[in-house]
Amino acid sequence: MTPLVLLPGMMCDARLFAPQIAAFSAERVVHFAPFVGDQIKAIAAQILSQAPPKFALAGLSMGGIVAMEVLRQAPERVERIALLDTNPLAESDKVKAMREPQIAKVQAGGLATVMRDEMKPNYLTDGPRRAEILNLCMDMADAVGPEGFVAQSRALQTRPDQSATLQNCDVPALILCGREDALCPIHRHELMHSLMPQSTMHIVENAGHLPTLEQPDETTAALSRWLEAK
């Protein structure tokens, strides 16, 4: 059975996919790939150096951005791709500029403050597990650490536009997002879906930027259908 490679969002670790890892690891090999480097191309190359010869690839947010670069570099190795709550476009000048004061704060010891005040409020919709998931986000960010924040911010600032990569993709593809994702809104996913004629699009209700945790059963079911698609 095809191995599954999972790529996390910014400042997240394997706990982002804990429900999916639990569901899929009984039937297939599941690899979680952390990010090494401060350039999307280098991060993707590092992942490819350690990935199986052929694999299914799923990435959320920054993980989706890296997944698109993995697909660009080695399309023959990616048997299918799932892009969750992500963005195929290069970073806008406005967002690039917004990252600079965040980086400065984190370098001065303010990682927890930046995550709590500037990033976490954009992640989730309201729901009974919101506080629990936000606390997990803080724990994951603390585990990744300030150097990881700076490196990942730099990588996102300089990321390439991947529209052509998606247009050239001819493997089974899933485009999935939370209905209330404020960071990567639905129209970005509609764009990706339009670029990939063979893709399936799934919108998760009552979820924001992290449907893997907010609505784990529905997200896992959608990923399962994608993994089994011919």
C-alpha positions, 0 to 999 in steps of 0.5 A, a space after each residue: 500500500 502506498 506510503 503517506 507523507 504528511 507535511 505540517 502547518 507553520 509551527 506545528 508538529 505531528 500532533 496536527 495530524 494525530 487523528 489521521 496518523 492513528 486512523 491510517 497507520 494501521 493500514 499503511 506506512 505514515 511518514 511525518 516530515 518536519 521542515 529543515 531550512 529557510 527556503 521552500 525549495 530546500 525544505 522540499 529537497 530535504 523531504 524528498 531525500 528521506 521520503 519513500 520512492 513513491 508516496 501519497 502526499 498531504 500538506 496543511 497550510 505551509 505543509 501544502 506550500 511545501 507539498 506543491 514544491 515537492 510535486 514540482 521537483 519530483 512529480 514522478 514520485 508523488 502518486 497523489 496529493 492532498 492540499 489542505 487549507 493552503 495557498 498556491 500563490 507567492 506571498 504578497 508584499 503586504 504579508 511579507 512586510 507584516 512578518 518582519 516585526 513578528 520575526 523581530 519580536 520572536 528573536 527578542 524572546 516573544 514567541 509565545 506572545 506572537 503566537 498568542 496575540 497575532 497568530 492563534 486568533 486566526 486559526 480556529 472557528 468557534 467550537 467546544 474544543 477551541 481552547 483545547 486546540 489553541 493550547 495544543 497550538 501553543 505547545 506545538 509552537 513551543 516545541 518547534 521553537 523561535 529558530 523554527 519560527 524565523 526559518 519558516 517565516 523566511 521560507 514563506 516570504 520567498 515562496 514561489 507561485 505554484 500555479 503552473 505546478 498545479 496545472 501540470 499535475 495529473 494525479 488524484 488530488 484533494 483540495 480541502 479547507 475549513 469553511 471559516 478559514 480566515 488565513 487561506 479562504 475558500 476562494 484560494 481553494 477554488 483557484 487550486 481546484 480550477 487549476 487541477 481538472 482531476 481534483 476533488 474539492 471538499 469544504 469542512 463545515 464548522 472548521 477554520 484553518 485546522 480541520 484535521 483537529 477541529 473536525 477530525 472524523 470528517 477530514 479523515 474520511 475525506 482523506 481516506 476517499 482520496 487515498 482510495 481513489 483510482 
